[in-house]
C-alpha cells in the first residue's frame, strides 16, 4: 500500500499571548514571533498512517509539504518518525496561499510522485482553520473524500474508516484510492521520535521542487488569496478600570458603592 501524508508548517499555536504579534498592513501573524511547528492535525494524520503500516506489515509512507524552505524541518521530523520518503514544494511567494491554490499545487506534486492508495491530510490547519484543503485536493485529483477520520483499517483490499458524529460512530468502507482528512483522537497522538532517529533524518534524501518543476504558473500561485479576503486582523484589547469607594465610615462606603453599582447598571 502506498500512503501519502500532507504536512503544513505553522506558527506555534501555544505561543504566549504576550509574544504574539500581528502585521496590520499584511493582515497576518508576524513570522519570527514564535517557533514554527508542524500542524497538529497533520501529525495526527501521520501517526494514523504509521499505525496503519504497523498493523498491515507493509506500506510505504511519503510525506509532502508546500511551504517556505523552513518546512523542511517538518519533513525531517516526519522522517524521524519513520516516514519512508519526503518531498517539499518550495513556496517562495505568499506565505499564506489560499486552500484552492494549495490543493492545486499538492495535486500536481502528487501526480509527479506517482499513484497512492491513500492520501491523508489534517482536518484543518491550526493557524487559519479553513479546513478546505482536503476536500479541494480530492476534487483536483478526482477522488472521493472522507472527512474527520480518526482510525483507518485495511481489510481485503478495502479501507475501513471510522469517525465520530453527533449521533455516534460511523464506519465507512471504501476502495482505494481515496483522500481522508484526519482529526485528533486519543489513539492517534503523534509519537515522539528518538534522538538518534532525528539525527539520522538529516542524512536521508529529501526531494525539492519549485512551482516551475511542477508546470504551475508561478505568478498565479504567488498572487495570494484569490477567492476570499481577510478584512481585518487584530489582537483584541481588553480595557480594565478600577475605582476606589470613598467614605469616612463603613456605612458611607457601602452607600457609595451601592450608588455606583446603580449608575453603572443604568448606563448599560
N, C-alpha and C positions, 0 to 999 in steps of 0.2 A: 504494500500500500504506500502510495506517495501522498504526503501531507504537507501543505504549505500553511505557515502561520504568519500573518502580517503584524508587524510591531510599529508602534508610534512612540517617539520620544517627546516628552512634555516637561514643563516646569514642575518641580516637585510640589504637589498639592498640599503637602504637610508643612510648607514653609510658614514660619511665624508671621502673623498679620503685620507686625511692625517692620518686617523686611520686604513686604510685598510692594511693588511699585508698578504704576500704570503710566504708559505713554499716552496722554490725552490726544495728541495730534494723530498718532497712528492707530489709536483705539485698540491697543493690545498690551498685554503684560510685558514689562521690560525683561528681556533676556539678560542674564547676568545677575539678576536679583535673587536667584535661587538655583539650587542644583537641578540638573537635568536628569530625569529618570525615565524608565520605561513605563508607559501607561499600565496601570494595574490590571485592567481588564484584558489587555493584550497578554500580560503574563499569565493570567488565568487561562487564556486560550492555549498558550504554550504548555502549561502544566497539564491541561486536559489532553493535549496531543502526546506528551511524554508518557502519561499514564496509559493511553490507548496503545502506544507502541509496546509498553511493558506487558500488557495483557495479551496482545496478539503475537508477540515474539518477533515480529518483523515489520518494520515500516521505516521509511526514510522521511525525516523531518527537515524541511527547508524553511528558513526564516527570511522575511523580506521586509524592507522598510523604505519609505520615500520620505526623505528629510534632509536636514542640514548635515554637513560632514560629521558633526558630533554624534549623529545617530549610530555611527559605527560602534560606540560604546554599548548601546542596547543590543546590537547584534552579537558583539563579543560576549556579553553576559549570557545571551541565549545559547551560544556555542559552549560556554562553560557549563550550562545546564544540560548539555548533551544533545543539542540540535546537531544535525549532520552537515548542513551547509547553510551559507548566509549570502545574501545579496543586498546591495544598497543602491537605490537610485538617488543620486545627489541632487538636492533641491538648492540651486544657487540663486533663487529669486525670492518670492514672497514666502516668508517663514510660516504662514498660516493659509495654505491653499484651501479652497472650498472642497467639501466632500466629493463633488462630482469630478473635479479635476484630479483629486487624489485617486478616485476609483478608476479613472481612465488611465492614469499613469501606472497604477498597480496592475491593471488588466493587461497593458502592453508588456510589462515585465514578466507576468505570469505566462503569457504566450511564448515569450522568448526562452523562459526556463524549461518549458515542456508541459506535459499533462499531469494533472493531480487528481486524486480520488476525493480529497477533502481539503477545502480551503477554509481557514479559520481566521476570524478577526475578533477583537474585543467588541462588546456590545456598544460601547461609546468611548470617547476619549475623556480623560479627566480634566482637560483644560476647557474646551468649549462645550463638550457634551452633546454634540449634534446627533450622534447615533445613526448616521445615514450611510456611512461608507460601505458597510457590509451589504446592504440591500442594493446600492448602486453598483457595487462591484459585481454582484451576481447578475444584475441586468446587463452590464457590459460584456460579461462572459457568456450570457445566455444560459445560466444555470439556475436551478431552484435554490431558494434560501430559507433556512430555518433559523429563527432568531431566539435569543435568550436561552441558549442551551447551556446546561451545566454538567452533563455527563454524556459520553458517547461510547457505544459498544459496537463491535464488528462481529457479525454472525452470518456465516454462509454467504459472504459476498454482499450482504446488506448492512447498512448502518442503522443503528437504533439510537435515537437522540432523545434525551429526557430533559424536560423543562418544567418549571413550576408556573402555574397560572393562579388567578384569583379563586378558581374553583377546585384546585387540586393539581395533581401531576399529569402531564401529557407525555406519552411515549410515541414517537413517530418513527416509522421505518422508511428508509429512502435508499434508492440505488445510486451509487456514485456515478458521476461526480456531483458534489453539492457544495454550497457555501453555508457556513454556520457562524452566527455571531454568538459569542460565549459570554456569559455573565459569571459573577463570583458566587462561590459556594464553599462550604466548609471542606469539601472534598477536593477542590482544585486550588488550594492555596499554593502559590509558587514556592518551589523548593529553593534552598539557599545553596549555591554552588560551592564546592570545596576550593580552598585557596589554590591548590595545585591545578585544578581544572580551569580556574580563572587565568592563571599564568599560561597554561597550555593553549588557551583560546586565542591568544595573540600570536601564536605560531601557525594557526590554521589559515588557509586561504579564504579571502573574502572578495566576492565579485562586486565591482563597482561600475555603474553605468551612468551616463549623462542622459538628458532627455533626447539629445540628438541620436544617441545609440539606440534608442527605442523607436526612433522615427516619429517623435512627437514634436509639434511646432513649439519651440521654446518660448516664443513671445506669448502664445496663448496660455501656456502653463504658468508663466511668470506674471501674467496680468493680475493675478489675485482673484478675489471672490467675484464671481460673475452673476450670481443669481440671488444673493441676499446681501444686505449691508448692515454693519453694526452702527447704529445711530449714535450711541454714546457708551463709553465705558469709564467708570469712575469708582473710587473707593468711597462708600458711604461715610459721611462724617456725623458722628453722634455728639450732640451738644448736651452738656450737663451743667446745671447751675445749682448753687447751694445758698439758701437763705437761713439766717440765724433768727430765731424767735427772740423778741425783746420784751422786757418787762422787769419790774423790780421785785415782784413776788411770783410764786409759782402760779397762783390764780391768774395773774395778769398774762403770764407766758402762755398758759393754756388757752385763755380767751383770745389772745393774739394769734395763736396757732390755728384755732378753730375758724377765726375770721379769714385767715389766709387760705385755708382749705376751701371755704365757700367761694372766695374770689377766683381761685384757680379753676374750680369746678364750673363756675358760671361762664368762664371765658372759653371753655372747651366746646 
